[in-house]
Amino acid sequence: MAGNLSGFYHSSVPESELLLVHMVKCPQPIPTAMPDPTLIPVYGHEWAQRLLQSAVLSGRASHAYLFVGPDQIGKTTMARAFAQALTCESPQAGAGLGACGRCRACRLAAEGGHPDHRMVEPAGGQLKIEQVRDLIQEAMLSPVEGRTKVFIIPSFERANLNAANALLKTLEEPSPTTRILLTSNESSSLLATITSRCQTMQLRPVPAETVAAALQTHWQTPEEQASLLAGLSGGRLGWAVQVATQPQLWQRHESQLQAAQDIVKQSVNDRLSLAADLVKETDVELLLRDWLMWWRDVMLAQQGCLDLVVNRNRLGEVQSLARNTRPGEVRRFIEALMTTAGYLRTNVSAQLAVEALLLKAPIAS
């Protein structure tokens, strides 16, 4: 069965959505003790940590890096930790990306106050040319401390065309004292001229065991809750941390799963009304992720793979829904959820997209 499911995921969905539902398992060191508070902790992505540490220790870091992967898997955290290592006064080999965690530069970076670190976030949902021009002007100045100035631009897919083209010249003619770190959900959404001038790091979901251990050691989450959230996270440590530390997010998650169950009994008019409410009151992309994991569990239950279900606290409800819906309809709805998630990243009407999605939801038999 696992082979069949893997084939389904790989053949039917883009990589960004595949990573939300496919539990990647690979051997990686799991944190067992509280991390040094002066180091920016990175969990998982061991291959990337080793590669970046090597670049730091050899003094051969590229002028620009692009960290790519699904939301909340640690791209910006990785960039911040790399920035800390790049400006460390005494980089060293070992765990992490090479920062010593003891020098003044490391302490400032951990506190978010290093004068040579600059986070350039999209303003009003879009990175604008004025922000990039300010970055370019600042990049021309010498570092305040040390030898390197680091700019982090998260969610670079939100850069408008003018902003992307403005940054391109800086990437083409890099300053020896400047490093630019970009993050994005998908490299395919960026200009090819941008990606070709960056060293790309394709990050994958963090193994559930690593997520659970990180929650327990760094955020003091009880073991049972940590295990449940790790499974539900789909490898997104950031999501697990938010839900573990903000109870209202867990309540929202639970209400969204209840809506996923109720929809199978609703009429067409009720579904259209629900679509309007969802677009108005919820983060639709987060809703789709929660529903994707839920209906994945229903499909697994229909195939008898109960050991792979991640919504373990609702196993009885998953089994009930599995018995009362048709496998073909469930599978088609999963595909529709993935497709709709892609539509929402383009200039389509969110309400029309959600209406079309809900009309494809399974009907209780």
KEKOL-588217 format. One record per residue: chain; x, y, z of N, C-alpha, C in turn; residue in three letters. Coordinates in steps of 0.2 Angstrom, whole numbers, always signed. Example, Ala and Ser with C-alpha at 12.3 -4.5 7.8 and 13.67 -1.06 7.14 Angstrom:
<atoms>
  cadena    npx    npy    npz   capx   capy   capz    cpx    cpy    cpz  residuo
       A    +66    -28    +39    +62    -22    +39    +66    -16    +39      ALA
       A    +64    -11    +35    +68     -5    +36    +64     +0    +39      SER
</atoms>
This chain:
<atoms>
  cadena    npx    npy    npz   capx   capy   capz    cpx    cpy    cpz  residuo
       A     +4     -6     +0     +0     +0     +0     +4     +6     +0      MET
       A    +10     +6     +4    +14    +12     +4    +17    +14     -2      ALA
       A    +18     +9     -6    +21    +10    -13    +16    +13    -17      GLY
       A    +10    +11    -17     +4    +14    -21     +3    +21    -19      ASN
       A     +3    +22    -13     +2    +29    -11     +7    +34    -13      LEU
       A    +13    +31    -12    +19    +35    -14    +18    +37    -22      SER
       A    +16    +32    -26    +16    +33    -33    +10    +38    -34      GLY
       A     +5    +38    -30     -1    +43    -31     +2    +50    -30      PHE
       A     +5    +51    -24     +8    +57    -23    +12    +60    -28      TYR
       A    +17    +56    -30    +22    +58    -35    +19    +60    -42      HIS
       A    +14    +56    -44    +11    +57    -51     +6    +62    -51      SER
       A     +3    +64    -45     -3    +69    -46     -2    +76    -43      SER
       A     +4    +77    -40     +4    +84    -37    +11    +87    -38      VAL
       A    +11    +94    -37    +17    +97    -38    +21    +96    -31      PRO
       A    +28    +97    -32    +32    +96    -26    +30    +99    -20      GLU
       A    +28   +106    -20    +26   +110    -14    +20   +106    -11      SER
       A    +15   +104    -14    +10   +101    -11    +11    +93     -8      GLU
       A    +16    +90    -12    +18    +83    -10    +21    +83     -4      LEU
       A    +25    +89     -2    +29    +89     +4    +24    +90    +10      LEU
       A    +18    +92     +9    +13    +94    +14    +10    +87    +17      LEU
       A     +9    +82    +12     +6    +76    +14    +10    +70    +14      VAL
       A    +16    +70    +12    +20    +64    +11    +25    +64    +17      HIS
       A    +24    +60    +22    +29    +60    +28    +36    +57    +26      MET
       A    +40    +62    +25    +47    +60    +24    +51    +57    +30      VAL
       A    +53    +51    +29    +57    +48    +35    +64    +47    +33      LYS
       A    +69    +50    +36    +76    +49    +35    +80    +49    +42      CYS
       A    +85    +46    +43    +89    +46    +49    +92    +52    +50      PRO
       A    +91    +56    +55    +94    +62    +57    +95    +63    +64      GLN
       A   +100    +66    +67   +101    +67    +74    +95    +70    +77      PRO
       A    +93    +68    +83    +87    +71    +86    +90    +75    +92      ILE
       A    +88    +81    +94    +90    +85    +99    +88    +81   +106      PRO
       A    +92    +81   +111    +91    +78   +117    +92    +82   +123      THR
       A    +94    +88   +122    +95    +93   +127    +93   +100   +125      ALA
       A    +92   +104   +130    +91   +111   +128    +96   +114   +124      MET
       A    +95   +118   +119   +100   +121   +115   +103   +127   +118      PRO
       A   +109   +129   +116   +113   +135   +119   +108   +141   +117      ASP
       A   +106   +145   +122   +102   +151   +120   +106   +156   +116      PRO
       A   +112   +156   +115   +116   +160   +111   +117   +158   +104      THR
       A   +114   +152   +103   +114   +149    +96   +107   +149    +93      LEU
       A   +106   +151    +87   +100   +151    +84    +99   +143    +82      ILE
       A    +94   +140    +85    +93   +133    +84    +90   +131    +77      PRO
       A    +93   +126    +74    +90   +123    +68    +89   +116    +69      VAL
       A    +83   +113    +68    +82   +106    +69    +81   +103    +62      TYR
       A    +84    +97    +61    +83    +94    +54    +88    +97    +49      GLY
       A    +87    +95    +43    +91    +98    +37    +98    +97    +38      HIS
       A   +100    +91    +41   +107    +90    +43   +112    +91    +37      GLU
       A   +110    +89    +31   +114    +89    +25   +116    +97    +24      TRP
       A   +111   +101    +24   +111   +108    +23   +116   +111    +28      ALA
       A   +115   +109    +34   +119   +112    +40   +126   +111    +39      GLN
       A   +128   +104    +37   +135   +102    +35   +138   +106    +30      ARG
       A   +134   +107    +24   +136   +111    +18   +138   +118    +20      LEU
       A   +133   +121    +24   +134   +128    +25   +140   +129    +30      LEU
       A   +140   +125    +35   +146   +125    +40   +153   +125    +36      GLN
       A   +153   +120    +31   +159   +120    +28   +161   +126    +24      SER
       A   +156   +129    +21   +157   +136    +18   +159   +141    +23      ALA
       A   +156   +141    +29   +159   +146    +34   +166   +145    +36      VAL
       A   +167   +138    +37   +174   +137    +40   +179   +138    +34      LEU
       A   +178   +137    +28   +183   +137    +23   +183   +145    +20      SER
       A   +178   +149    +22   +178   +156    +20   +176   +156    +13      GLY
       A   +173   +151    +10   +171   +151     +3   +163   +152     +2      ARG
       A   +160   +155     +7   +152   +156     +6   +151   +159     +0      ALA
       A   +145   +157     -4   +143   +161    -10   +140   +167     -8      SER
       A   +140   +172    -13   +137   +178    -12   +130   +178    -10      HIS
       A   +126   +173    -13   +119   +173    -12   +117   +166    -12      ALA
       A   +112   +165     -7   +109   +158     -6   +101   +159     -7      TYR
       A    +98   +153     -9    +91   +153    -10    +88   +147     -6      LEU
       A    +85   +148     -1    +82   +142     +3    +75   +141     +1      PHE
       A    +74   +135     -2    +67   +133     -5    +64   +128     -1      VAL
       A    +57   +128     +0    +53   +123     +3    +47   +125     +5      GLY
       A    +42   +121     +8    +36   +123    +10    +36   +127    +16      PRO
       A    +30   +131    +17    +30   +135    +23    +31   +132    +29      ASP
       A    +35   +136    +34    +36   +134    +41    +40   +127    +42      GLN
       A    +44   +126    +37    +49   +120    +38    +56   +123    +41      ILE
       A    +57   +129    +41    +63   +132    +44    +67   +135    +40      GLY
       A    +65   +138    +34    +69   +141    +29    +72   +148    +32      LYS
       A    +68   +152    +35    +70   +158    +38    +75   +157    +44      THR
       A    +73   +152    +48    +77   +150    +54    +84   +148    +51      THR
       A    +84   +144    +46    +91   +142    +43    +95   +148    +41      MET
       A    +91   +153    +38    +95   +159    +35    +97   +163    +41      ALA
       A    +94   +164    +46    +96   +167    +52   +102   +164    +55      ARG
       A   +102   +157    +56   +107   +154    +59   +113   +154    +55      ALA
       A   +112   +154    +48   +118   +155    +43   +121   +162    +44      PHE
       A   +117   +167    +45   +119   +174    +45   +123   +174    +52      ALA
       A   +121   +171    +57   +125   +171    +63   +132   +168    +62      GLN
       A   +132   +162    +59   +138   +159    +58   +143   +163    +53      ALA
       A   +140   +167    +48   +144   +171    +44   +147   +177    +47      LEU
       A   +144   +179    +52   +147   +185    +56   +150   +183    +63      THR
       A   +151   +177    +64   +154   +174    +70   +161   +176    +70      CYS
       A   +164   +178    +76   +171   +180    +76   +176   +174    +77      GLU
       A   +173   +169    +79   +177   +163    +80   +173   +156    +78      SER
       A   +172   +156    +71   +168   +150    +69   +172   +144    +70      PRO
       A   +168   +138    +72   +171   +132    +74   +167   +126    +71      GLN
       A   +170   +121    +70   +167   +114    +68   +163   +111    +74      ALA
       A   +158   +107    +72   +154   +104    +77   +146   +104    +74      GLY
       A   +142   +104    +79   +135   +104    +78   +133   +111    +75      ALA
       A   +128   +112    +71   +125   +118    +69   +129   +120    +63      GLY
       A   +129   +127    +62   +131   +130    +55   +138   +133    +56      LEU
       A   +141   +132    +62   +148   +135    +63   +149   +140    +68      GLY
       A   +143   +143    +70   +144   +149    +75   +146   +146    +81      ALA
       A   +151   +150    +85   +153   +148    +91   +148   +149    +97      CYS
       A   +144   +154    +96   +139   +155   +102   +141   +159   +108      GLY
       A   +148   +161   +108   +151   +164   +113   +153   +171   +112      ARG
       A   +154   +173   +106   +157   +180   +104   +151   +185   +105      CYS
       A   +153   +191   +104   +148   +197   +105   +143   +196    +98      ARG
       A   +146   +195    +93   +142   +194    +86   +137   +189    +87      ALA
       A   +139   +183    +90   +134   +178    +90   +128   +180    +95      CYS
       A   +130   +183   +101   +125   +185   +105   +120   +190   +102      ARG
       A   +123   +195    +99   +119   +200    +95   +114   +197    +90      LEU
       A   +117   +192    +87   +113   +189    +81   +107   +185    +85      ALA
       A   +108   +181    +90   +103   +177    +94    +98   +182    +97      ALA
       A   +100   +188    +99    +95   +193   +101    +91   +196    +96      GLU
       A    +93   +195    +89    +90   +199    +84    +92   +206    +83      GLY
       A    +98   +208    +86   +101   +215    +86   +107   +216    +83      GLY
       A   +110   +211    +79   +116   +212    +76   +116   +218    +70      HIS
       A   +120   +223    +71   +119   +229    +66   +121   +227    +59      PRO
       A   +124   +221    +57   +125   +219    +51   +121   +214    +48      ASP
       A   +115   +213    +52   +110   +208    +49   +104   +212    +48      HIS
       A   +101   +211    +42    +95   +215    +40    +90   +211    +37      ARG
       A    +84   +211    +40    +78   +207    +38    +74   +211    +33      MET
       A    +73   +210    +27    +69   +214    +23    +63   +210    +21      VAL
       A    +57   +211    +25    +51   +208    +24    +46   +211    +19      GLU
       A    +42   +208    +15    +37   +211    +11    +33   +215    +15      PRO
       A    +32   +221    +12    +28   +226    +15    +21   +226    +12      ALA
       A    +16   +225    +16     +9   +224    +14     +8   +218     +9      GLY
       A    +12   +213    +10    +11   +207     +6    +15   +207     +0      GLY
       A    +19   +212     -1    +23   +212     -8    +29   +215     -6      GLN
       A    +35   +212     -9    +41   +216     -8    +42   +221    -14      LEU
       A    +43   +227    -12    +43   +232    -17    +50   +235    -19      LYS
       A    +50   +238    -25    +56   +241    -27    +60   +246    -22      ILE
       A    +56   +250    -19    +59   +254    -14    +63   +251     -9      GLU
       A    +60   +245     -7    +64   +241     -1    +70   +238     -4      GLN
       A    +70   +236    -10    +76   +233    -13    +81   +239    -14      VAL
       A    +79   +245    -16    +84   +250    -17    +87   +252    -11      ARG
       A    +83   +252     -5    +86   +253     +1    +91   +248     +3      ASP
       A    +90   +242     +1    +95   +237     +2   +101   +238     -2      LEU
       A   +100   +240     -8   +106   +241    -12   +111   +246     -9      ILE
       A   +107   +252     -7   +111   +257     -4   +115   +255     +2      GLN
       A   +111   +251     +6   +115   +249    +12   +120   +244    +11      GLU
       A   +119   +240     +6   +124   +235     +4   +131   +238     +2      ALA
       A   +130   +244     -1   +136   +248     -3   +141   +251     +3      MET
       A   +138   +251     +9   +141   +253    +15   +146   +247    +18      LEU
       A   +151   +249    +21   +155   +244    +25   +151   +241    +31      SER
       A   +153   +235    +33   +149   +232    +39   +151   +236    +45      PRO
       A   +146   +237    +49   +147   +240    +56   +152   +237    +60      VAL
       A   +151   +230    +60   +156   +226    +64   +158   +220    +60      GLU
       A   +164   +218    +61   +167   +212    +57   +168   +214    +50      GLY
       A   +167   +208    +46   +169   +209    +39   +163   +208    +34      ARG
       A   +157   +206    +37   +152   +204    +32   +145   +207    +34      THR
       A   +141   +209    +30   +135   +211    +30   +130   +206    +27      LYS
       A   +124   +204    +31   +120   +199    +28   +113   +202    +28      VAL
       A   +110   +201    +22   +103   +203    +21    +99   +197    +20      PHE
       A    +93   +196    +24    +89   +190    +23    +82   +193    +20      ILE
       A    +80   +190    +15    +73   +192    +11    +69   +186    +11      ILE
       A    +64   +185    +16    +60   +179    +16    +54   +180    +11      PRO
       A    +52   +175     +9    +46   +174     +4    +47   +179     -2      SER
       A    +53   +177     -5    +55   +182    -11    +50   +181    -17      PHE
       A    +46   +176    -17    +41   +175    -22    +36   +181    -22      GLU
       A    +36   +185    -16    +31   +190    -16    +34   +197    -19      ARG
       A    +40   +196    -21    +44   +202    -24    +40   +204    -31      ALA
       A    +38   +210    -32    +36   +212    -39    +41   +212    -44      ASN
       A    +39   +212    -50    +44   +211    -55    +50   +217    -55      LEU
       A    +48   +223    -53    +53   +228    -53    +58   +227    -47      ASN
       A    +55   +225    -42    +59   +223    -36    +64   +218    -38      ALA
       A    +62   +212    -41    +66   +207    -43    +72   +209    -47      ALA
       A    +70   +213    -52    +75   +215    -57    +80   +220    -54      ASN
       A    +78   +224    -49    +82   +228    -46    +87   +224    -42      ALA
       A    +85   +219    -38    +90   +215    -35    +95   +211    -39      LEU
       A    +93   +210    -45    +97   +206    -50   +104   +209    -51      LEU
       A   +104   +216    -52   +110   +219    -53   +115   +218    -47      LYS
       A   +112   +218    -41   +117   +217    -35   +119   +209    -35      THR
       A   +115   +205    -37   +117   +198    -38   +122   +197    -43      LEU
       A   +122   +201    -49   +126   +200    -54   +133   +203    -53      GLU
       A   +133   +208    -48   +139   +211    -47   +140   +212    -39      GLU
       A   +141   +206    -36   +141   +206    -28   +147   +209    -25      PRO
       A   +145   +212    -19   +150   +215    -15   +154   +210    -11      SER
       A   +160   +210    -10   +164   +205     -7   +162   +205     +1      PRO
       A   +159   +210     +3   +157   +210    +10   +150   +209    +11      THR
       A   +146   +207     +6   +139   +206     +7   +137   +199     +5      THR
       A   +132   +197     +9   +129   +190     +8   +121   +191     +8      ARG
       A   +118   +189     +3   +111   +189     +2   +107   +182     +3      ILE
       A   +103   +182     +7    +99   +175     +9    +92   +176     +7      LEU
       A    +90   +172     +2    +83   +173     +0    +79   +166     +2      LEU
       A    +73   +167     +4    +69   +161     +5    +62   +161     +0      THR
       A    +60   +155     -2    +54   +155     -6    +51   +148     -6      SER
       A    +44   +148     -7    +41   +141     -7    +43   +137    -13      ASN
       A    +44   +140    -18    +45   +136    -24    +50   +141    -29      GLU
       A    +56   +138    -31    +60   +141    -35    +57   +143    -42      SER
       A    +53   +139    -44    +49   +140    -51    +45   +146    -51      SER
       A    +44   +149    -45    +40   +155    -45    +44   +161    -46      SER
       A    +51   +160    -46    +56   +166    -46    +58   +166    -53      LEU
       A    +61   +172    -55    +64   +173    -61    +70   +169    -62      LEU
       A    +71   +166    -68    +77   +161    -69    +84   +165    -68      ALA
       A    +84   +171    -69    +90   +175    -69    +92   +176    -61      THR
       A    +87   +176    -57    +88   +176    -50    +91   +169    -47      ILE
       A    +87   +164    -49    +89   +157    -46    +96   +155    -49      THR
       A    +98   +157    -55   +104   +155    -57   +110   +158    -54      SER
       A   +109   +164    -51   +114   +167    -47   +114   +166    -40      ARG
       A   +110   +161    -37   +110   +159    -30   +112   +152    -30      CYS
       A   +115   +150    -24   +116   +143    -23   +109   +141    -19      GLN
       A   +106   +136    -22    +99   +134    -20   +100   +128    -15      THR
       A    +96   +129     -9    +96   +124     -4    +89   +122     -4      MET
       A    +87   +116     -7    +80   +113     -7    +79   +109     +0      GLN
       A    +76   +113     +4    +74   +110    +11    +68   +105    +11      LEU
       A    +68   +100    +15    +63    +95    +15    +59    +95    +22      ARG
       A    +53    +92    +22    +50    +92    +29    +55    +89    +34      PRO
       A    +54    +91    +40    +58    +88    +46    +55    +82    +48      VAL
       A    +58    +76    +49    +55    +70    +51    +51    +71    +58      PRO
       A    +46    +68    +59    +41    +68    +64    +45    +67    +71      ALA
       A    +50    +63    +71    +53    +61    +77    +57    +67    +79      GLU
       A    +60    +71    +75    +64    +77    +76    +60    +83    +78      THR
       A    +54    +83    +75    +49    +89    +77    +47    +87    +84      VAL
       A    +45    +81    +86    +43    +80    +93    +48    +81    +98      ALA
       A    +54    +79    +96    +60    +80   +101    +61    +88   +102      ALA
       A    +61    +91    +97    +62    +99    +97    +57   +102   +101      ALA
       A    +51   +100   +100    +45   +103   +104    +46   +101   +112      LEU
       A    +49    +95   +113    +49    +94   +120    +56    +97   +123      GLN
       A    +61    +98   +120    +67   +100   +123    +67   +108   +122      THR
       A    +65   +111   +117    +65   +118   +116    +59   +122   +119      HIS
       A    +53   +119   +118    +47   +122   +120    +43   +119   +126      TRP
       A    +46   +114   +129    +44   +111   +135    +37   +108   +133      GLN
       A    +35   +105   +128    +29   +103   +126    +28    +96   +129      THR
       A    +23    +94   +132    +22    +87   +135    +23    +82   +129      PRO
       A    +26    +76   +131    +27    +71   +126    +22    +69   +122      GLU
       A    +16    +67   +125    +10    +65   +121     +8    +71   +116      GLU
       A     +8    +77   +118     +6    +82   +114    +11    +83   +108      GLN
       A    +17    +83   +110    +22    +84   +105    +22    +79   +100      ALA
       A    +21    +72   +102    +20    +67    +97    +14    +68    +92      SER
       A     +9    +70    +95     +3    +71    +91     +4    +77    +86      LEU
       A     +7    +83    +88     +8    +89    +84    +13    +87    +79      LEU
       A    +18    +83    +80    +23    +81    +76    +20    +77    +70      ALA
       A    +16    +73    +71    +12    +69    +66     +8    +74    +61      GLY
       A     +4    +78    +65     +0    +83    +61     +4    +88    +57      LEU
       A    +10    +90    +59    +13    +95    +56    +15    +94    +49      SER
       A    +16    +87    +47    +18    +86    +40    +26    +88    +39      GLY
       A    +29    +88    +45    +36    +90    +44    +38    +98    +45      GLY
       A    +32   +102    +46    +33   +109    +47    +34   +111    +54      ARG
       A    +40   +111    +57    +41   +113    +64    +38   +119    +66      LEU
       A    +38   +124    +61    +35   +131    +63    +28   +130    +65      GLY
       A    +24   +126    +61    +17   +125    +62    +16   +122    +69      TRP
       A    +20   +117    +70    +20   +113    +77    +21   +118    +83      ALA
       A    +26   +122    +82    +28   +127    +87    +22   +132    +89      VAL
       A    +19   +135    +83    +14   +139    +84     +8   +136    +88      GLN
       A     +6   +130    +86     +0   +127    +89     +2   +125    +96      VAL
       A     +8   +123    +97     +9   +121   +104    +10   +127   +109      ALA
       A    +11   +133   +106    +12   +139   +111     +6   +143   +110      THR
       A     +2   +142   +106     -4   +147   +105    -11   +143   +105      GLN
       A    -14   +142   +111    -20   +137   +112    -25   +139   +107      PRO
       A    -26   +145   +105    -32   +147   +100    -30   +144    +93      GLN
       A    -24   +143    +92    -23   +140    +85    -25   +133    +85      LEU
       A    -24   +129    +91    -27   +122    +91    -34   +122    +91      TRP
       A    -37   +127    +94    -45   +127    +94    -47   +128    +87      GLN
       A    -44   +133    +83    -45   +134    +76    -44   +128    +72      ARG
       A    -39   +124    +73    -37   +118    +70    -43   +113    +71      HIS
       A    -45   +112    +77    -51   +107    +78    -57   +109    +75      GLU
       A    -59   +116    +75    -65   +118    +72    -65   +117    +64      SER
       A    -59   +117    +61    -58   +116    +54    -59   +109    +52      GLN
       A    -57   +105    +57    -58    +97    +56    -65    +96    +57      LEU
       A    -69    +99    +61    -76    +98    +62    -79   +100    +55      GLN
       A    -77   +106    +53    -80   +108    +46    -79   +103    +41      ALA
       A    -73   +100    +41    -72    +95    +36    -76    +89    +36      ALA
       A    -78    +87    +42    -83    +81    +43    -90    +83    +41      GLN
       A    -92    +89    +43    -99    +92    +42   -101    +93    +35      ASP
       A    -96    +94    +31    -97    +96    +24   -100    +90    +20      ILE
       A    -99    +84    +22   -101    +78    +18   -109    +78    +18      VAL
       A   -112    +81    +23   -119    +81    +24   -123    +87    +22      LYS
       A   -119    +92    +19   -122    +98    +18   -125    +98    +10      GLN
       A   -130   +102     +9   -133   +103     +3   -128   +108     -1      SER
       A   -130   +109     -8   -126   +113    -12   -126   +120     -9      VAL
       A   -132   +123     -7   -133   +130     -5   -129   +130     +2      ASN
       A   -129   +125     +6   -125   +126    +12   -118   +126    +11      ASP
       A   -115   +122     +6   -108   +122     +4   -106   +129     +1      ARG
       A   -110   +132     -3   -109   +139     -6   -109   +144     +0      LEU
       A   -113   +143     +5   -113   +148    +10   -107   +147    +15      SER
       A   -105   +141    +16    -99   +140    +20    -93   +142    +16      LEU
       A    -93   +142     +9    -87   +145     +6    -86   +152     +7      ALA
       A    -92   +156     +7    -91   +163     +8    -89   +164    +15      ALA
       A    -91   +160    +20    -89   +161    +27    -81   +160    +28      ASP
       A    -79   +154    +25    -72   +152    +25    -67   +158    +22      LEU
       A    -69   +160    +17    -65   +165    +13    -65   +172    +18      VAL
       A    -70   +173    +21    -71   +179    +25    -67   +179    +31      LYS
       A    -67   +173    +34    -65   +172    +41    -59   +168    +43      GLU
       A    -57   +165    +38    -51   +160    +39    -45   +162    +34      THR
       A    -39   +159    +36    -34   +159    +32    -35   +152    +28      ASP
       A    -37   +153    +21    -39   +148    +17    -33   +143    +16      VAL
       A    -27   +145    +15    -22   +141    +14    -20   +136    +20      GLU
       A    -21   +139    +26    -20   +135    +32    -26   +130    +32      LEU
       A    -32   +132    +31    -37   +127    +31    -36   +122    +26      LEU
       A    -34   +123    +20    -33   +118    +15    -28   +113    +17      LEU
       A    -23   +115    +21    -18   +111    +23    -21   +106    +29      ARG
       A    -25   +109    +33    -28   +105    +38    -32   +100    +35      ASP
       A    -36   +102    +30    -41    +97    +27    -37    +92    +23      TRP
       A    -32    +94    +20    -28    +89    +16    -25    +83    +20      LEU
       A    -23    +85    +26    -21    +80    +31    -27    +76    +33      MET
       A    -32    +79    +34    -38    +75    +37    -41    +70    +32      TRP
       A    -41    +72    +25    -44    +68    +20    -39    +63    +18      TRP
       A    -32    +64    +19    -27    +59    +18    -28    +54    +23      ARG
       A    -30    +55    +29    -31    +50    +34    -37    +46    +33      ASP
       A    -42    +49    +30    -49    +46    +28    -47    +41    +23      VAL
       A    -43    +43    +18    -41    +38    +12    -37    +32    +15      MET
       A    -32    +34    +20    -28    +29    +23    -32    +24    +26      LEU
       A    -37    +26    +30    -42    +22    +34    -46    +17    +29      ALA
       A    -48    +20    +23    -52    +16    +19    -47    +10    +16      GLN
       A    -41    +11    +16    -36     +6    +13    -34     +2    +19      GLN
       A    -36     +3    +25    -34     -1    +31    -27     +1    +34      GLY
       A    -25     +7    +32    -18     +9    +34    -19    +13    +41      CYS
       A    -22    +11    +46    -23    +15    +52    -17    +17    +55      LEU
       A    -11    +13    +54     -5    +15    +58     -2    +21    +55      ASP
       A     -4    +23    +49     -2    +29    +46     -6    +35    +47      LEU
       A    -11    +35    +50    -16    +40    +52    -12    +45    +57      VAL
       A    -12    +52    +55     -9    +57    +60    -14    +60    +64      VAL
       A    -20    +60    +63    -25    +63    +67    -27    +58    +72      ASN
       A    -23    +55    +76    -24    +50    +81    -29    +51    +86      ARG
       A    -29    +58    +88    -34    +59    +93    -41    +59    +90      ASN
       A    -42    +58    +84    -49    +58    +81    -50    +52    +77      ARG
       A    -46    +46    +79    -46    +40    +75    -53    +38    +74      LEU
       A    -58    +38    +79    -64    +35    +78    -68    +39    +73      GLY
       A    -68    +46    +73    -71    +50    +68    -68    +49    +61      GLU
       A    -62    +48    +60    -59    +46    +54    -62    +40    +51      VAL
       A    -62    +34    +55    -65    +28    +53    -72    +28    +51      GLN
       A    -76    +32    +55    -83    +33    +53    -84    +36    +46      SER
       A    -80    +42    +45    -80    +45    +39    -78    +41    +33      LEU
       A    -73    +37    +34    -70    +32    +29    -76    +27    +27      ALA
       A    -80    +25    +32    -85    +20    +31    -91    +23    +27      ARG
       A    -92    +29    +28    -98    +33    +25    -96    +37    +19      ASN
       A    -91    +37    +16    -89    +40    +10    -86    +35     +5      THR
       A    -87    +37     -1    -84    +33     -7    -76    +34     -8      ARG
       A    -72    +29     -8    -65    +30     -9    -64    +34    -15      PRO
       A    -67    +33    -21    -66    +37    -27    -67    +45    -26      GLY
       A    -72    +46    -22    -74    +53    -21    -69    +56    -16      GLU
       A    -67    +52    -11    -61    +55     -7    -55    +57    -10      VAL
       A    -53    +52    -15    -47    +53    -19    -48    +59    -23      ARG
       A    -53    +60    -26    -54    +66    -31    -54    +72    -27      ARG
       A    -57    +72    -21    -57    +78    -17    -50    +80    -14      PHE
       A    -46    +75    -13    -39    +76    -11    -35    +80    -17      ILE
       A    -36    +77    -23    -33    +81    -29    -36    +88    -29      GLU
       A    -42    +89    -28    -45    +96    -29    -42   +100    -23      ALA
       A    -41    +98    -17    -38   +102    -12    -31   +104    -14      LEU
       A    -27   +100    -17    -20   +101    -20    -21   +106    -25      MET
       A    -25   +105    -30    -26   +110    -36    -28   +117    -33      THR
       A    -33   +117    -29    -35   +124    -26    -30   +127    -22      THR
       A    -26   +124    -19    -20   +127    -15    -15   +130    -20      ALA
       A    -14   +127    -26    -10   +130    -31    -14   +137    -34      GLY
       A    -20   +136    -35    -24   +142    -38    -24   +148    -34      TYR
       A    -24   +147    -27    -24   +152    -22    -17   +156    -23      LEU
       A    -12   +154    -26     -6   +157    -26     -5   +161    -33      ARG
       A    -11   +161    -36    -11   +165    -43    -17   +170    -41      THR
       A    -18   +174    -47    -23   +179    -46    -31   +177    -47      ASN
       A    -32   +171    -44    -39   +169    -45    -43   +172    -39      VAL
       A    -50   +172    -40    -55   +173    -35    -55   +168    -30      SER
       A    -53   +170    -23    -53   +165    -18    -59   +162    -17      ALA
       A    -65   +166    -17    -71   +163    -16    -73   +158    -21      GLN
       A    -72   +160    -28    -74   +155    -33    -70   +149    -33      LEU
       A    -64   +149    -31    -60   +143    -30    -62   +139    -25      ALA
       A    -64   +142    -19    -66   +138    -13    -73   +135    -15      VAL
       A    -78   +139    -18    -84   +136    -20    -84   +130    -24      GLU
       A    -79   +131    -29    -78   +125    -34    -76   +119    -30      ALA
       A    -71   +120    -25    -68   +115    -21    -74   +111    -17      LEU
       A    -78   +115    -13    -83   +112     -9    -88   +108    -13      LEU
       A    -90   +110    -19    -94   +107    -23    -92   +100    -25      LEU
       A    -85    +99    -24    -82    +92    -26    -81    +88    -19      LYS
       A    -83    +90    -14    -82    +87     -8    -86    +80     -8      ALA
       A    -84    +75     -5    -88    +69     -4    -95    +70     -1      PRO
       A   -100    +65     -3   -106    +65     +0   -107    +59     +4      ILE
       A   -110    +60    +10   -111    +54    +15   -115    +49    +12      ALA
       A   -114    +43    +12   -118    +38     +9   -123    +35    +14      SER
</atoms>
